Every structure is written in C-alpha cells, then in structure tokens.
C-alpha cells in the first residue's frame, strides 16, 4: 500500500508560480496551467480544479494579514489534512503551487505531502514589468485580490468579500490538423476580484525590536551557553530574513547550528504567523569554558 502511494507520488509533477505579493500570480495562474497542461492549482489555501474549489479555505477571508499567511502556508493541521486527503482522491498528473518564494512553495508541497516543485515559473517570465507594477498598485491602493475561479463559485463560498468579476478571452493554439487559416481558438477565463477584510485595515507588522527579542528568547531556550553578538533583520517579500552573529563555547557541535536555525524559524512562525524566509548564522568566536 505504501509502495503504491510512493509510486503514484513520483509520477506527479509539481510546478511553482513564484512572485512578489500582489504581482499578479492568481491572475496569471490559469494561463500557466493551460500552457503546461496542469490540472490542479493551489492558491492561498484553496485547491482548485478548472472552475471549482475542491477543498481548503481561502486566506483572503481572514481578518488579519498574519492569519492569512498561516492559511496560505497550510499551518493548521485540519486544513492541510483536508486538502491532502482530497489530493489523494483526485486523478491528476500535474499541479501548480502559487507562492511568494521558492521556499514558500517548497513548504506548501511538504505540508501537502507532495514532491518539491520540479519547475519554477517566475511571474517576470509571463508578465511584463508594466503589468506587474499595475497589479502591485491595485493591491496596495485598492486592496483588491484575485481568486482564479468564476464569480458564481466565490459568491457561494465567500459572499462577504466578493467585489467583482473579470472575464478575459485568451487565444490558444489548437492541436492536430486544422483547416488553413484556423489555428487559434478563443477561450474564456473568468476570475473573481475580492477585497479581504484585512486589506481594509492594512497589514499587521512586527517591529524590528520585537523580532530581535523573539529571536533572543528562542536561542536562549535552545542553548543558554550561546552568546548573541548581533541580530540583523532584513525585510523580505512576505516576511523577514535574519542574520545572527554568535559566540559558541568550545566543544559545541557546529552541526547543531542547522537545528538551531530550524528551531528559530519554527517557533517564530508558529507563534506569530510571520514568515521567516531565511536565517543565516555567523559564528564569530569559539570561547573557552570557564
């Protein structure tokens, strides 16, 4: 039984569409799926097939930004179990994961028991810079988001955040032999525009001082003998990158630093909902035991 599951899993091909928050990933998701013959899409907590929401719940219904990030990352066990179970029952060969970074799509794949993405599509590869900038402006100024399913589906599931519908004709190439002059067939894609509750109130962010305090607490809990020299916090697309300079006592297993990195990431993400994209540790000095 386990062998059959692993064999079936290896036959699945996972794609990732990566781009900055608000850059138009959901808008372009159906086009990417059509180009690569992808049957399923994972977008902001939802499992989508064609024009239907199969499972999950949308991050866009959350009341604050941090909660929305947790939903998009399938942080809650019941949420990821629901979607993972539905994936087991669906017949498909290709699936597309949307995320703000490769790390985010890798994390989603792992939580849904999927192989890591084997092909990364960047939003810059399929949209012009003008389109990306326009999408980001619309997100920041008007608070509008896109869900890549028809309005009737979104109205039924999320009537309180539905805003509008957009319909786009896209011409695709036909396959096989066709009469002269006929090679492009128009297809209609309908997408729903929503306005999440949290977009009306702005994002919730954490101060640099508070984040440094959290990191200090995590490292102290992991190993009280490690001395922190400096913590540098850098903004990332949907979270933060950390550079931590430390002194470690002689005899400390340096291989354990990878475990400490993960300990810091897991605890901060679990208790705050903030996405930590990267933790770099610099060992400045190895100190003698007193």
ROVEX-796237 format. One record per residue (C-alpha): x negated, y, z negated; residue in three letters. Coordinates in steps of 0.2 Angstrom, whole numbers. Layout:
r u: X v: Y w: Z r: ALA;
...
***
This chain:
r u: 0 v: 0 w: 0 r: UNK;
r u: -14 v: 12 w: -5 r: UNK;
r u: -24 v: 7 w: 11 r: UNK;
r u: -9 v: 11 w: 22 r: UNK;
r u: -7 v: 28 w: 14 r: UNK;
r u: -25 v: 32 w: 16 r: UNK;
r u: -25 v: 26 w: 34 r: UNK;
r u: -10 v: 37 w: 38 r: UNK;
r u: -18 v: 52 w: 29 r: UNK;
r u: -33 v: 50 w: 40 r: UNK;
r u: -23 v: 51 w: 56 r: UNK;
r u: -16 v: 68 w: 50 r: UNK;
r u: -24 v: 84 w: 57 r: UNK;
r u: -24 v: 99 w: 46 r: UNK;
r u: -25 v: 117 w: 54 r: UNK;
r u: -28 v: 133 w: 44 r: UNK;
r u: -22 v: 150 w: 49 r: UNK;
r u: -33 v: 162 w: 39 r: UNK;
r u: -32 v: 181 w: 37 r: UNK;
r u: -30 v: 196 w: 25 r: UNK;
r u: -14 v: 198 w: 16 r: UNK;
r u: -1 v: 206 w: 27 r: UNK;
r u: -11 v: 204 w: 43 r: UNK;
r u: 2 v: 195 w: 52 r: UNK;
r u: -1 v: 177 w: 49 r: UNK;
r u: 18 v: 172 w: 46 r: UNK;
r u: 22 v: 182 w: 61 r: UNK;
r u: 10 v: 173 w: 72 r: UNK;
r u: 12 v: 155 w: 64 r: UNK;
r u: 25 v: 149 w: 76 r: UNK;
r u: 14 v: 154 w: 91 r: UNK;
r u: -1 v: 145 w: 84 r: UNK;
r u: 10 v: 129 w: 80 r: UNK;
r u: 16 v: 129 w: 98 r: UNK;
r u: -2 v: 131 w: 105 r: UNK;
r u: -9 v: 116 w: 96 r: UNK;
r u: 7 v: 106 w: 96 r: UNK;
r u: 9 v: 107 w: 77 r: UNK;
r u: 25 v: 100 w: 69 r: UNK;
r u: 24 v: 107 w: 51 r: UNK;
r u: 20 v: 124 w: 43 r: UNK;
r u: 15 v: 128 w: 25 r: UNK;
r u: 18 v: 146 w: 22 r: UNK;
r u: 19 v: 155 w: 5 r: UNK;
r u: 26 v: 139 w: -4 r: UNK;
r u: 38 v: 133 w: 9 r: UNK;
r u: 37 v: 118 w: 20 r: UNK;
r u: 44 v: 122 w: 37 r: UNK;
r u: 48 v: 112 w: 52 r: UNK;
r u: 55 v: 120 w: 68 r: UNK;
r u: 68 v: 132 w: 62 r: UNK;
r u: 72 v: 124 w: 45 r: UNK;
r u: 65 v: 125 w: 27 r: UNK;
r u: 62 v: 107 w: 22 r: UNK;
r u: 56 v: 109 w: 4 r: UNK;
r u: 47 v: 121 w: -8 r: UNK;
r u: 52 v: 138 w: -13 r: UNK;
r u: 46 v: 155 w: -7 r: UNK;
r u: 33 v: 165 w: -16 r: UNK;
r u: 42 v: 180 w: -9 r: UNK;
r u: 57 v: 178 w: -21 r: UNK;
r u: 45 v: 180 w: -36 r: UNK;
r u: 47 v: 196 w: -47 r: UNK;
r u: 28 v: 200 w: -48 r: UNK;
r u: 13 v: 198 w: -37 r: UNK;
r u: 4 v: 186 w: -49 r: UNK;
r u: 18 v: 174 w: -49 r: UNK;
r u: 19 v: 175 w: -30 r: UNK;
r u: 1 v: 170 w: -29 r: UNK;
r u: 4 v: 155 w: -40 r: UNK;
r u: 18 v: 149 w: -29 r: UNK;
r u: 8 v: 151 w: -13 r: UNK;
r u: -5 v: 140 w: -21 r: UNK;
r u: 7 v: 127 w: -27 r: UNK;
r u: 1 v: 130 w: -45 r: UNK;
r u: 17 v: 122 w: -53 r: UNK;
r u: 17 v: 103 w: -53 r: UNK;
r u: 35 v: 101 w: -49 r: UNK;
r u: 34 v: 112 w: -34 r: UNK;
r u: 19 v: 104 w: -27 r: UNK;
r u: 26 v: 86 w: -31 r: UNK;
r u: 42 v: 91 w: -22 r: UNK;
r u: 33 v: 96 w: -6 r: UNK;
r u: 20 v: 82 w: -7 r: UNK;
r u: 35 v: 69 w: -8 r: UNK;
r u: 43 v: 77 w: 7 r: UNK;
r u: 27 v: 76 w: 17 r: UNK;
r u: 26 v: 58 w: 14 r: UNK;
r u: 43 v: 55 w: 22 r: UNK;
r u: 40 v: 66 w: 37 r: UNK;
r u: 34 v: 60 w: 53 r: UNK;
r u: 20 v: 72 w: 60 r: UNK;
r u: 3 v: 72 w: 66 r: UNK;
r u: -2 v: 90 w: 64 r: UNK;
r u: 1 v: 103 w: 50 r: UNK;
r u: -3 v: 121 w: 49 r: UNK;
r u: -8 v: 129 w: 32 r: UNK;
r u: -7 v: 148 w: 30 r: UNK;
r u: -19 v: 157 w: 18 r: UNK;
r u: -30 v: 172 w: 15 r: UNK;
r u: -46 v: 162 w: 15 r: UNK;
r u: -53 v: 145 w: 19 r: UNK;
r u: -55 v: 142 w: 0 r: UNK;
r u: -36 v: 145 w: -2 r: UNK;
r u: -31 v: 133 w: 12 r: UNK;
r u: -43 v: 120 w: 5 r: UNK;
r u: -35 v: 122 w: -12 r: UNK;
r u: -17 v: 120 w: -5 r: UNK;
r u: -22 v: 105 w: 5 r: UNK;
r u: -30 v: 97 w: -10 r: UNK;
r u: -14 v: 100 w: -21 r: UNK;
r u: -3 v: 93 w: -7 r: UNK;
r u: -14 v: 78 w: -5 r: UNK;
r u: -19 v: 82 w: 12 r: UNK;
r u: -36 v: 81 w: 21 r: UNK;
r u: -46 v: 98 w: 21 r: UNK;
r u: -42 v: 108 w: 37 r: UNK;
r u: -52 v: 102 w: 51 r: UNK;
r u: -49 v: 118 w: 62 r: UNK;
r u: -49 v: 136 w: 56 r: UNK;
r u: -39 v: 149 w: 66 r: UNK;
r u: -43 v: 167 w: 61 r: UNK;
r u: -30 v: 180 w: 63 r: UNK;
r u: -43 v: 190 w: 73 r: UNK;
r u: -43 v: 176 w: 86 r: UNK;
r u: -25 v: 178 w: 90 r: UNK;
r u: -20 v: 196 w: 87 r: UNK;
r u: -28 v: 212 w: 92 r: UNK;
r u: -35 v: 224 w: 79 r: UNK;
r u: -21 v: 236 w: 83 r: UNK;
r u: -8 v: 223 w: 79 r: UNK;
r u: -17 v: 218 w: 63 r: UNK;
r u: -18 v: 236 w: 57 r: UNK;
r u: 0 v: 239 w: 61 r: UNK;
r u: 5 v: 224 w: 51 r: UNK;
r u: -5 v: 229 w: 36 r: UNK;
r u: 3 v: 247 w: 37 r: UNK;
r u: 20 v: 239 w: 37 r: UNK;
r u: 16 v: 228 w: 22 r: UNK;
r u: 9 v: 242 w: 12 r: UNK;
r u: 20 v: 256 w: 16 r: UNK;
r u: 37 v: 247 w: 18 r: UNK;
r u: 34 v: 232 w: 8 r: UNK;
r u: 41 v: 220 w: 22 r: UNK;
r u: 36 v: 202 w: 24 r: UNK;
r u: 39 v: 189 w: 37 r: UNK;
r u: 46 v: 171 w: 35 r: UNK;
r u: 44 v: 161 w: 51 r: UNK;
r u: 62 v: 154 w: 51 r: UNK;
r u: 78 v: 161 w: 58 r: UNK;
r u: 89 v: 173 w: 48 r: UNK;
r u: 103 v: 160 w: 45 r: UNK;
r u: 91 v: 149 w: 36 r: UNK;
r u: 84 v: 163 w: 25 r: UNK;
r u: 101 v: 171 w: 21 r: UNK;
r u: 107 v: 154 w: 15 r: UNK;
r u: 91 v: 151 w: 4 r: UNK;
r u: 86 v: 169 w: -1 r: UNK;
r u: 100 v: 182 w: 2 r: UNK;
r u: 94 v: 194 w: -11 r: UNK;
r u: 78 v: 198 w: -2 r: UNK;
r u: 84 v: 196 w: 16 r: UNK;
r u: 81 v: 213 w: 26 r: UNK;
r u: 82 v: 210 w: 45 r: UNK;
r u: 78 v: 198 w: 59 r: UNK;
r u: 67 v: 199 w: 74 r: UNK;
r u: 68 v: 190 w: 90 r: UNK;
r u: 53 v: 188 w: 102 r: UNK;
r u: 53 v: 180 w: 119 r: UNK;
r u: 36 v: 171 w: 122 r: UNK;
r u: 32 v: 163 w: 139 r: UNK;
r u: 24 v: 146 w: 138 r: UNK;
r u: 17 v: 135 w: 152 r: UNK;
r u: 27 v: 120 w: 157 r: UNK;
r u: 19 v: 103 w: 159 r: UNK;
r u: 19 v: 91 w: 173 r: UNK;
r u: 23 v: 96 w: 191 r: UNK;
r u: 34 v: 111 w: 194 r: UNK;
r u: 40 v: 120 w: 210 r: UNK;
r u: 30 v: 134 w: 217 r: UNK;
r u: 32 v: 150 w: 208 r: UNK;
r u: 38 v: 142 w: 192 r: UNK;
r u: 25 v: 139 w: 178 r: UNK;
r u: 31 v: 149 w: 163 r: UNK;
r u: 46 v: 146 w: 153 r: UNK;
r u: 53 v: 159 w: 141 r: UNK;
r u: 56 v: 153 w: 123 r: UNK;
r u: 64 v: 162 w: 109 r: UNK;
r u: 57 v: 164 w: 92 r: UNK;
r u: 67 v: 171 w: 78 r: UNK;
r u: 58 v: 177 w: 62 r: UNK;
r u: 66 v: 184 w: 46 r: UNK;
r u: 60 v: 200 w: 38 r: UNK;
r u: 61 v: 201 w: 19 r: UNK;
r u: 57 v: 213 w: 5 r: UNK;
r u: 51 v: 204 w: -10 r: UNK;
r u: 56 v: 211 w: -27 r: UNK;
r u: 38 v: 213 w: -32 r: UNK;
r u: 34 v: 223 w: -16 r: UNK;
r u: 46 v: 237 w: -23 r: UNK;
r u: 37 v: 238 w: -39 r: UNK;
r u: 19 v: 237 w: -32 r: UNK;
r u: 6 v: 224 w: -36 r: UNK;
r u: 0 v: 219 w: -54 r: UNK;
r u: -19 v: 220 w: -55 r: UNK;
r u: -31 v: 217 w: -69 r: UNK;
r u: -44 v: 229 w: -75 r: UNK;
r u: -62 v: 225 w: -72 r: UNK;
r u: -65 v: 227 w: -91 r: UNK;
r u: -51 v: 214 w: -95 r: UNK;
r u: -58 v: 202 w: -82 r: UNK;
r u: -75 v: 203 w: -89 r: UNK;
r u: -68 v: 200 w: -107 r: UNK;
r u: -59 v: 184 w: -100 r: UNK;
r u: -75 v: 178 w: -92 r: UNK;
r u: -85 v: 181 w: -108 r: UNK;
r u: -72 v: 171 w: -118 r: UNK;
r u: -72 v: 156 w: -105 r: UNK;
r u: -91 v: 155 w: -105 r: UNK;
r u: -92 v: 156 w: -124 r: UNK;
r u: -79 v: 142 w: -125 r: UNK;
r u: -89 v: 131 w: -113 r: UNK;
r u: -106 v: 134 w: -121 r: UNK;
r u: -109 v: 145 w: -136 r: UNK;
r u: -128 v: 145 w: -133 r: UNK;
r u: -127 v: 153 w: -116 r: UNK;
r u: -131 v: 171 w: -117 r: UNK;
r u: -122 v: 183 w: -104 r: UNK;
r u: -133 v: 197 w: -97 r: UNK;
r u: -122 v: 204 w: -84 r: UNK;
r u: -105 v: 201 w: -76 r: UNK;
r u: -102 v: 209 w: -59 r: UNK;
r u: -84 v: 210 w: -52 r: UNK;
r u: -80 v: 212 w: -34 r: UNK;
r u: -63 v: 214 w: -26 r: UNK;
r u: -58 v: 201 w: -13 r: UNK;
r u: -43 v: 199 w: -1 r: UNK;
r u: -31 v: 192 w: -14 r: UNK;
r u: -42 v: 190 w: -29 r: UNK;
r u: -59 v: 193 w: -36 r: UNK;
r u: -77 v: 187 w: -34 r: UNK;
r u: -88 v: 186 w: -49 r: UNK;
r u: -107 v: 187 w: -51 r: UNK;
r u: -113 v: 181 w: -68 r: UNK;
r u: -131 v: 183 w: -74 r: UNK;
r u: -135 v: 172 w: -89 r: UNK;
r u: -150 v: 166 w: -100 r: UNK;
r u: -149 v: 147 w: -105 r: UNK;
r u: -158 v: 138 w: -119 r: UNK;
r u: -172 v: 126 w: -114 r: UNK;
r u: -165 v: 109 w: -111 r: UNK;
r u: -149 v: 114 w: -104 r: UNK;
r u: -144 v: 103 w: -89 r: UNK;
r u: -143 v: 115 w: -75 r: UNK;
r u: -132 v: 104 w: -65 r: UNK;
r u: -119 v: 108 w: -78 r: UNK;
r u: -118 v: 126 w: -71 r: UNK;
r u: -106 v: 119 w: -57 r: UNK;
r u: -95 v: 113 w: -70 r: UNK;
r u: -95 v: 129 w: -79 r: UNK;
r u: -91 v: 138 w: -63 r: UNK;
r u: -75 v: 127 w: -61 r: UNK;
r u: -71 v: 130 w: -79 r: UNK;
r u: -71 v: 149 w: -77 r: UNK;
r u: -61 v: 148 w: -61 r: UNK;
r u: -48 v: 135 w: -68 r: UNK;
r u: -45 v: 144 w: -84 r: UNK;
r u: -43 v: 162 w: -77 r: UNK;
r u: -32 v: 156 w: -63 r: UNK;
r u: -21 v: 146 w: -75 r: UNK;
r u: -18 v: 159 w: -87 r: UNK;
r u: -17 v: 175 w: -77 r: UNK;
r u: -12 v: 169 w: -59 r: UNK;
r u: -26 v: 179 w: -52 r: UNK;
r u: -36 v: 170 w: -38 r: UNK;
r u: -54 v: 169 w: -41 r: UNK;
r u: -62 v: 166 w: -23 r: UNK;
r u: -80 v: 164 w: -29 r: UNK;
r u: -91 v: 163 w: -45 r: UNK;
r u: -110 v: 165 w: -42 r: UNK;
r u: -121 v: 161 w: -57 r: UNK;
r u: -138 v: 168 w: -59 r: UNK;
r u: -150 v: 161 w: -72 r: UNK;
r u: -161 v: 175 w: -77 r: UNK;
r u: -171 v: 166 w: -91 r: UNK;
r u: -173 v: 150 w: -99 r: UNK;
r u: -175 v: 153 w: -118 r: UNK;
r u: -184 v: 143 w: -131 r: UNK;
r u: -173 v: 135 w: -145 r: UNK;
r u: -175 v: 144 w: -162 r: UNK;
***
